Amino acid sequence: MAPTVAALAVRAGLIAAACWWAGLSPGKYALLHDGWEYLRLARAIAHGGLAGLDPATLRLFPGYPASIAALGMGQAYVWPALAISVLCGVACAPLAARLGRDGRIAWWMAVATPSWLVYSSTVMSDSMALLLAIAVLLLLQRRRWVWAGLAAGLAFCVRPVGALLFVPIAIEALAEGGTKTLARALAAGLPWPILYLVGSRWMLGDAVRSVREYTAQDFAWPLQSMFSAGRNPHMGRFFIGYNFCVLAVTWLGAIGLWRRLRAGDASMRPFLTWHLAAALFYLFLPSSWAFQALDRFYLAVWPTTLIGIAPWLPRRGMLHAILIFGIGIISFMVAARWLVNLAAVFPFAERSF
């Protein structure tokens, strides 16, 4: 219970601190990052105005903005958008701890890292996508094939990486019950991606419009953004170093999961499968700014990273409390600074909602 309360307090405090420090109203705060596009897309979904949107906005998948439109009943958008993002982020803390069978993980999910705090406190789809990924892995633990397939299908409609959740589902279903078990999971999960693709074809004239818009916006060779990071004017030395640390810790988590699997813990197999699939997908993403956003992209495997490195985390209560308190304070201050810096250069006028 305590980590859940802490997760909510930290995110509410971060929103309040950023608004106060940068002199923003909640309405302007909600525009930061891709928030302005998600809000416009939610309004368009609620009122059937997709054709009038900027084509670049159509790269975004509809799961999160559709949820905003539904919760706000087509009338309110800012507070529903923030509520979904924050509450999904808060829910990830206890569920990740249950997934890894380790209460310490809840504290790390509650207060670290700066990127996780930022993207679970702004109008972004990351926390919803991560909650669905955790749900899939939890359901696989319980061999709830139909529900796992359903959650994976919904996850794809939130962020495209969600499609990779069908990989651990397929491996576990085939190992446990064969093709009939896999068919049950796919029957529950595939209708949602199919519905999205058919709807996109019907309303926008292109079933893969999102993918085409992403490609048109920033296509580049895989790893190109990493090798050219030093020449990127949007990445200072601190941020380059931070992203390389994220990369290192993520792959350390993969090693930890593999070691636990080798030691006989079969429950690590779907975790490692998802971890490797998502981490490799984002590492080799053909995008000119993939490395610039690696800290955000690798949030998809932050819970499995924590599960993998858990054996190396302090186990003594006081030592762990001191460590998590210090990391939490640093994460909060860095996250607030990032938001304030972004607000100072953000084009609010042209991105108003």
Secondary structure, DSSP 8 states (H G I E B T S, - for coil): -HHHHHHHHHHHHHHHHHHHHHT--HHHHTTTTTHHHHHHHHHHHHHT-GGGS-GGGGGS-SHHHHHHHHHTTTT--HHHHHHHHHHHHHHHHHHHHHHHT-THHHHHHHH--HHHHHHTSSS-SHHHHHHHHHHHHHHHHTT-HHHHHHHHHHHHHH-GGGGGGHHHHHHHHHHHT-HHHHHHHHHHHTHHHHHHHHHHHHHHS-TTHHHHHHHHHHB--TTHHHHTGGG-TT--HHHHHHHHHHHHHHHHHHHHHHHHHHTT-TTHHHHHHHHHHHHHHHHT--BTTTTTTHHHHGGGGHHHHHHHHGGGS--SHHHHHHHHHHHHHHHHHHHHHHHHHHHHH--TTTT--
